[in-house]
Amino acid sequence: MQQQNDYTIDLEDKVLSLKRRIREMKMIMSGELPDGRKEPTLNIPQQRVPTHSDIDELKAKLLGRK
């Protein structure tokens, strides 16, 4: 009986911990802090990744082929 009671208490602690972690992650994802403040965000523009043809053009230019 004691072992089952310990298991139930342990399970309840795990559920409460999981609920707390889910709530914290939701607050982090929304940018809100527990005291109601908003987390500042940065808008960084996406940079264009050079393609293989861009690299070939640059290589040709540097080697004096163009």
C-alpha positions, 0 to 999 in steps of 0.5 A: 500500500505504501509503495502504491501511495509513493508511486501516486505522489511521484506521478502527481509531482511529475504531472505538476512539473510537466504542466509547469514546464509547458506553461513556461515554454508557452510564455517563452514562445509568446515572449511574455515574462511571468510578471507580464513584461514582453521580451524584446525581439530582434528582426534580423533580415534573412541574408541571401545564401550564394548559389553555386553559379554565384560562386563560379562567377566570383571565381572566374572574376577573381581569376581574370576570366571575365 
